[in-house]
Every structure is written in structure tokens, then in C-alpha cells.
Amino acid sequence: MHRKIRVLVVDDSALVRSLLSEIVNRQRDMECIGAAHDPLVAREMIRALAPDVLTLDVEMPRMDGIDFLERLIRLRPMPVVMISTLTQHGAEVTLRALELGAVDFVAKPRIGLAGGLEALATQIVEKIRVAAVAQVRRAPAHQTPCGPAPALLGHLATEKLICIGASTGGTEAIRELLVQLPADSPAIAITQHMPPGFTTSFAARLNGLCRITVREATHGERILPGHAYIAPGGSQFHVARSGANYVAQVDDGPAVNRHKPSVEVLFKSAAAVVGRNAFGIMLTGMGNDGAAAMREMRDAGSYNYVQDEASSIVFGMPREAIAHGAADEVLPLGQIAAALIARLRATTDRLHHRI
């Protein structure tokens, strides 16, 4: 018998504490070892009970969840799943929590809380299971672009398209990757598993940090160099061609691999439409979404990078991509942007020599 995952629930709502405790205790592989109504009580319970995973409300009295998380990750790094609200403020605060080192989050409804949390029970316990095996890291120093980057491809960038897929741990991995790219980078299409309402804030946050322009993808818009397009939560995102241009396709298609947006959908379209002009990047995440389609990309002539195990919060999606034979290079997260830029520059040099 494996030892059960020991969960501590921290929430100022007695109803939420009761519901989360009950959801956890229904699972054969986990147990709720305690519930705290504020972070100061939680601090003592962590010392006394040594939980494996914490569920943490974002907004609480005496010390809010973000302040508590920041101290916790600095002094005693442990897996934390944030419980946030489906509001713009909730999304912004949740992204800050992920930046500080929270593994994942669950967005609770503002109304119909009891029924809403019960409907999310499967998602909650899956995220706790993932958190229990995740590699937790202290937040790195904030990384922002340092001055202008050398020109990369100029007018030739219009042919290329970079496609990125990620899930658990992906918001920070995507940030670390994008801030290293120059303003004239080829266009970038990104699918990060995230619910509706959170991708808008995610895109806005990245746009304030990067040299490139980052936005949530909208249906029918032209995909331009120097821009990154984030799949909207709750929609499928793929790329199509319109003459010489790439165009964003955003629709209400069915979930694929249980995800909407799904990396599989984006990567399949890149294999069909972009072919050898595509670059695939698979980052940290649980499960196998996108692995088979990434192999299709490689078979169609793309060049693919996969994040290595040591730098992944969760190695599921990268491991599956490697197992499918989809990877051209397996690299630490911090080396992927430099490798991509070097390859793009080499491609440009070869084209200039031919001209």
C-alpha cells in the first residue's frame, strides 16, 4: 500500500473547508489531515502535521493567501494548489501565485458554491495528485528583457511559426521562454491549459514583460511576426492559411484529450498547414496532450524542442512527446530560447547565402 497524500485545507469559509475536506476524504489515495481558517493557524498546522499538499484560498483575513504563499515557498517549499475566484482580479492574483511557486489552481464559482465545488471535485483531486509529485521551486528573480535584441529574421520571419504547448507549470515556463525572444521573432501560437477568464489576464501580463506583443487569439485575425497568440480558455485554437498568411482559428470545438484548449489541436494544424516552417516546443505539463500531434509535426518537417525532466514542474507531456519520437532536442527550459534563436539565425544565414 502506498502512503496516502496528506492534504491541509486553508480557507476562511467554513463551507469551503467542509466541502474540500469531504472531497479529499472520499479518495482512496488521499486524506485531509486538517483545515485552517487563516494562514497563521495554517502555519502552526504545517509545522505540526507536515502535509504533502496545501490547498490555499487566495483572499483571507489577517494575511492574504499571496503573502502567505510567498513566505511559505521561501522558507518551506511545498506543493500548493490555489483556490481562486472566477473574476479578473482572481485571475491576476492567481497568476501571481503561480509566479511565486504554486503548482496549480482551481477556479471556484462565485455563486452556487457548494454545487460548483462538487462539480469540480474530479479536477480538484487530479490537481492535488499532480501537485503531490510536482517539483516545487522558489520563484526566480523577475526576468524582463534587457535592452533591444539583435534582429533575427526580418522579412523572412513571416514564413516561420513557433508553436508552444504547456499545462501544469506552463505559465511561468512560457514567460521564461518568451522574455528571451527578440521583437522580430517569428509569430508564436501558444496553447496553455487554462480555464476561460484567465487567459486574458495571462496574455496581458506577458505583454507587459516581453519585447514581442502578446495577446489572446481572436478568430480570423492574421498571425503576425513579433506577436504571440494565446489560445482563449474554453475554446480550441488552430492555425489556417489564407493565401500567404497564417490566420488564427478559434472555435467552440469539442474537448480533445479532455482539454479545451488542447495542444493536440494546435499542433495538428501546424503539421498540416505549416510543415517544415514550424518549430514545436513542448513544455511542462501533466498527461499526454499534444504528444502524438507533435510527432506529426516532426514527420511534416518541423524542428521540435522538448523541455527536460530536471527543469519541468511536471514531466508528463514532455515525457510523452519524447516517447512518441517527437523531439529533435531535449533541453533545460533556460536553454530552449537560445537554441531556437541560433537555429533561426543559421537558417537566415543559409538563405542569404543562396540569394
C-alpha positions in Angstrom: 0.0 0.0 0.0 1.3 3.5 -0.9 1.1 6.1 1.8 -1.9 8.4 1.3 -1.4 12.0 0.1 -1.8 14.2 3.2 -3.7 17.4 2.4 -4.2 20.5 4.5 -7.0 22.8 3.5 -6.6 26.5 4.2 -9.7 28.7 3.6 -11.6 31.3 5.6 -15.0 29.9 4.5 -16.3 27.1 6.8 -18.4 25.8 3.9 -15.4 25.6 1.6 -13.3 23.9 4.2 -16.0 21.3 4.8 -16.6 20.7 1.1 -12.9 20.4 0.2 -12.2 18.1 3.2 -15.1 15.8 2.2 -14.0 15.7 -1.5 -10.4 14.8 -0.4 -11.5 12.2 2.1 -13.6 10.4 -0.5 -10.5 9.5 -2.4 -8.7 6.2 -1.6 -5.3 7.7 -2.1 -5.5 10.9 0.0 -6.7 12.2 3.3 -7.5 15.6 4.7 -5.3 15.9 7.8 -6.6 19.3 8.9 -8.3 22.5 7.9 -7.3 26.0 8.9 -9.4 29.2 8.7 -6.4 31.6 8.2 -2.7 31.4 7.3 -1.5 32.0 10.9 -3.3 28.9 12.1 -2.1 27.1 8.9 1.5 27.9 9.7 1.3 26.1 13.0 -0.6 23.1 11.4 2.1 22.8 8.7 4.8 22.6 11.4 2.8 20.0 13.4 1.3 17.9 10.7 3.8 18.1 7.7 1.2 17.9 4.9 2.2 16.8 1.4 -0.1 19.3 -0.4 -1.8 22.5 0.7 -5.0 23.9 -0.8 -4.9 27.7 -0.3 -7.6 30.3 -0.7 -6.3 33.5 -2.4 -8.3 36.0 -0.2 -8.3 35.6 3.5 -8.2 37.7 6.7 -5.1 38.6 8.8 -2.7 37.6 6.0 -3.8 37.1 2.4 -3.0 33.9 0.5 -0.4 35.5 -1.7 1.6 37.0 1.3 1.4 33.6 3.0 2.4 31.7 -0.2 5.4 33.9 -0.7 6.7 33.3 2.8 5.9 29.6 2.6 7.8 29.0 -0.7 10.8 30.9 0.6 11.0 29.2 3.9 9.5 25.8 3.4 8.8 25.0 -0.3 5.9 22.6 -0.7 3.2 21.8 -3.3 0.3 24.3 -3.2 -2.9 24.3 -5.2 -4.6 27.7 -5.1 -8.4 28.1 -4.8 -9.2 31.3 -6.7 -12.4 33.1 -7.9 -13.6 33.4 -11.4 -13.0 37.1 -11.7 -10.5 39.3 -13.4 -8.9 40.2 -10.0 -8.9 36.5 -9.1 -7.1 35.7 -12.4 -4.5 38.3 -11.8 -3.8 37.2 -8.2 -3.7 33.6 -9.3 -1.1 34.3 -11.9 1.0 36.0 -9.2 0.6 32.8 -7.1 1.8 30.7 -10.0 4.8 33.0 -10.4 5.6 32.6 -6.7 5.7 28.9 -6.9 2.1 27.5 -6.6 1.8 24.3 -8.7 -1.7 24.9 -10.0 -5.1 26.4 -9.2 -8.8 25.7 -9.2 -11.2 28.4 -10.1 -14.3 28.3 -7.8 -17.6 29.8 -8.9 -18.8 33.0 -7.3 -22.4 31.7 -6.9 -23.7 28.2 -6.2 -20.5 27.4 -4.3 -21.5 24.0 -2.9 -22.7 22.6 -6.2 -19.9 24.3 -8.1 -17.2 22.8 -5.9 -18.8 19.4 -6.1 -18.8 19.7 -9.9 -15.1 20.5 -9.8 -14.3 17.5 -7.5 -12.6 15.4 -10.1 -10.5 18.4 -11.2 -9.6 19.3 -7.6 -8.3 15.8 -6.7 -6.5 15.4 -10.0 -4.6 18.7 -9.3 -3.8 17.5 -5.8 -2.4 14.3 -7.2 -0.2 16.2 -9.7 0.9 18.7 -7.0 2.0 15.8 -4.8 4.6 14.7 -7.3 5.5 18.1 -8.8 8.9 19.7 -8.4 8.3 22.8 -6.4 10.7 25.7 -6.9 11.2 29.0 -5.2 10.3 31.9 -7.5 13.2 33.1 -9.6 14.2 36.7 -9.8 11.9 38.5 -12.1 13.1 38.3 -15.7 12.5 41.1 -18.1 14.1 42.0 -21.5 17.4 43.8 -21.2 17.6 46.4 -24.0 17.0 45.6 -27.7 17.8 42.2 -29.0 19.7 41.9 -32.3 17.4 41.5 -35.4 16.6 37.9 -36.1 15.0 37.3 -39.4 13.5 40.5 -40.7 11.0 39.9 -43.6 11.9 36.2 -43.7 10.1 35.7 -40.3 6.7 35.6 -42.0 7.3 32.1 -43.2 8.1 30.6 -39.8 5.7 29.8 -37.0 6.6 28.7 -33.4 4.0 26.5 -31.7 4.2 26.1 -27.9 2.2 23.6 -25.7 2.1 23.5 -21.9 0.0 22.6 -18.9 0.9 22.4 -15.2 3.8 24.8 -14.5 3.4 26.2 -18.0 2.5 29.8 -17.2 6.0 30.5 -15.7 7.8 28.3 -18.3 6.1 30.3 -21.1 7.1 33.6 -19.5 10.7 32.5 -19.1 10.9 31.5 -22.8 9.1 34.5 -24.3 11.0 37.2 -22.4 14.2 35.9 -24.2 12.8 36.3 -27.7 13.6 39.4 -29.8 10.9 41.8 -31.1 11.2 40.5 -34.6 10.7 36.8 -33.6 8.5 34.7 -35.9 4.9 34.5 -34.9 4.1 32.3 -31.9 1.0 30.3 -31.3 0.5 29.0 -27.7 -1.9 26.6 -26.0 -1.7 26.6 -22.3 -4.3 24.6 -20.4 -6.3 27.3 -18.6 -10.0 28.0 -18.0 -12.0 30.9 -19.5 -11.3 34.3 -18.0 -7.7 33.5 -17.1 -6.1 33.6 -20.5 -6.9 37.3 -21.0 -5.0 38.2 -17.8 -2.2 35.8 -18.7 -1.7 37.4 -22.2 -1.8 40.9 -20.7 0.8 40.0 -18.1 3.1 38.6 -20.7 2.6 41.5 -22.9 4.0 43.8 -20.2 7.1 41.7 -19.8 8.1 40.7 -23.4 9.7 42.5 -26.4 7.1 40.8 -28.6 3.4 41.7 -28.5 1.4 39.1 -26.6 -2.4 38.8 -27.0 -5.3 36.4 -26.6 -6.1 34.9 -30.1 -9.2 36.0 -31.8 -10.9 34.2 -34.7 -9.9 35.2 -38.2 -7.0 37.5 -37.3 -3.8 37.4 -39.2 -0.9 35.8 -37.3 2.0 38.3 -37.5 5.7 38.1 -36.8 6.7 39.7 -33.5 3.4 38.6 -31.9 2.4 35.7 -29.7 -1.2 34.4 -29.6 -2.6 32.6 -26.6 -5.4 30.1 -27.0 -8.5 31.5 -25.2 -9.6 29.4 -22.2 -12.6 27.2 -23.1 -12.0 27.4 -26.9 -10.0 25.4 -29.4 -7.2 27.3 -31.3 -5.6 26.2 -34.5 -3.9 27.9 -37.5 -5.0 28.0 -41.1 -3.7 29.6 -44.2 -5.2 32.5 -46.2 -3.0 33.0 -49.2 0.5 33.6 -48.0 -0.7 34.4 -44.4 -1.3 32.3 -41.3 -4.7 33.0 -39.7 -6.0 32.2 -36.2 -9.0 29.9 -36.0 -10.8 30.0 -32.6 -13.9 27.9 -32.2 -16.1 26.0 -29.8 -14.9 22.6 -31.0 -15.1 19.6 -28.6 -12.6 18.9 -25.9 -9.6 16.8 -27.1 -7.7 14.7 -24.6 -10.2 16.2 -22.1 -8.8 19.7 -22.8 -10.2 22.8 -24.3 -7.9 24.4 -25.5 -5.9 21.3 -26.5 -2.3 21.3 -27.6 -3.2 18.4 -29.9 -5.5 20.7 -31.9 -2.9 23.4 -32.3 0.0 21.0 -33.2 -2.1 19.0 -35.7 -3.0 22.2 -37.6 0.7 23.2 -37.6 1.6 19.8 -39.1 -1.0 20.2 -41.8 -0.6 23.9 -42.6 3.0 25.0 -41.6 5.0 21.8 -42.1 8.8 22.4 -42.4 8.4 26.1 -41.5 7.1 25.2 -38.0 9.0 24.9 -34.7 7.3 22.9 -32.0 8.0 23.4 -28.3 6.6 21.1 -25.6 6.8 22.5 -22.0 6.0 21.2 -18.6 2.6 19.6 -18.0 0.6 16.5 -16.8 -0.7 13.9 -19.3 -0.1 13.3 -23.0 -1.9 16.2 -24.7 -0.1 17.1 -27.9 2.4 14.3 -28.0 1.0 12.5 -31.0 0.4 15.7 -33.0 4.0 16.9 -32.2 5.2 13.7 -33.9 3.0 14.6 -36.8 4.7 18.0 -36.9 8.1 16.4 -37.0 7.1 14.0 -39.7 5.9 17.0 -41.7 9.4 18.6 -41.4 9.2 20.8 -38.3 12.0 21.1 -35.8 10.9 20.3 -32.2 12.2 21.2 -28.7 11.1 19.4 -25.6 11.7 20.6 -22.0 13.9 18.2 -20.0 12.8 16.5 -16.8 15.1 18.3 -14.4 13.6 21.7 -15.3 9.9 20.6 -15.6 7.5 21.1 -12.8 5.7 18.0 -14.2 7.3 15.9 -16.8 4.2 14.2 -18.2 3.7 16.0 -21.5 7.4 16.3 -22.3 7.9 12.6 -21.5 5.1 11.5 -23.8 6.4 13.7 -26.6 9.8 12.1 -26.3 8.2 8.6 -26.2 6.4 9.4 -29.4 9.7 10.3 -31.1 8.6 13.9 -31.5 11.7 15.6 -30.1 14.7 16.8 -32.1 16.3 18.3 -28.9 15.5 17.8 -25.2 16.8 20.8 -23.3 16.5 22.6 -19.9 13.9 25.3 -20.1 16.6 28.1 -19.8 18.3 26.9 -23.0 15.4 26.5 -25.4 15.1 30.1 -26.5 18.8 30.4 -27.2 18.8 27.1 -29.2 15.8 28.3 -31.2 17.3 31.7 -31.9 20.6 30.1 -33.0 18.7 27.8 -35.4 16.7 30.6 -36.8 19.8 32.7 -37.4 21.5 29.8 -39.1 18.5 29.3 -41.4 18.6 33.0 -42.2 22.3 32.9 -43.0 21.8 30.0 -45.3 19.0 31.8 -47.2 21.1 34.9 -47.5 24.0 32.9 -49.0 21.7 31.5 -51.6 20.3 34.9 -52.6 
